Amino acid sequence: MIHMYGFWRSAAAFRVRIALNLKRLAFTETMIDLDAGMQNRPEYRAVNPQEVVPSVIFDDAPPMYESLAIIEYLDEIYRDPPLLPGDARGRARVRGLALIYAADHHPLIVPRVRRYLAETLGADEAARTAWIRHWFAEGLRIGEARLAAEAETGRFCHGDAPGLADLCLMSQAMGARGFGIDLAGYPTTARIVAACLEIDAFARALPLRQPGAPAAH
């Protein structure tokens, strides 16, 4: 039995949700409303002292944290389909691409950073939105430069099967779309996003298809 604590808008939970779907693993998900501060409540802090999502519980084992660590664990335990290449250089490339999105840029737009901008630095909503759009766009720009130039890029980020880098690219791209950033300016990225969305495991994991997402969408 697999149970995840996530949130419909969480990019990190989105990545793990895709991985679980690709591995064809059944799971349940409890939504922790980050906008309402549920992650800071004592009952959730007892699950994850970092006060973030996702947290994933496999059977009765202690929770696992951090999306990339969870995804690599899944890939080691459930081998089909593989999310990392079989060769060391390929794995290094895929991890490097994944970290552009998940480590270099995503941490700059998470709720605790937005709260700091508002409550400590006094940034108004327009300034916070400009900050978020900037870092989404930077991640896409840097990723696009690599994907467009490197021969290992195929239908997906690395070759012709989706993997770890695609999960991270999708979380960046869907978040950027949510803030009105047009992917047309990143043609290789847009092509890979379109290929991913043809796969049910990606489409079912989309943030706006999760419980709690705005009904208007």
Buried (B, 14 or more C-beta within 10 A) or exposed (E): EBBBBBBBBBBBBBBBBBBBBBBEEEBEBBBBEBEEEBBEEEEBEEBBEEBBBBBBBBEEEEBBBBBBEBBBBBBEEBEEEBBBBEEEEBBEBBBEBBBBBBEBBBEBBBBEBBEEBBEEEEBEEEEBBEBBBEBBBBBBEBBBEBBEEEEBBEBBBBBEBBBBBBBBBBBBBBBBBBEEBEBEEBEBBBBBBEBBBEBEBBEEBBBBEBEBBEEEE
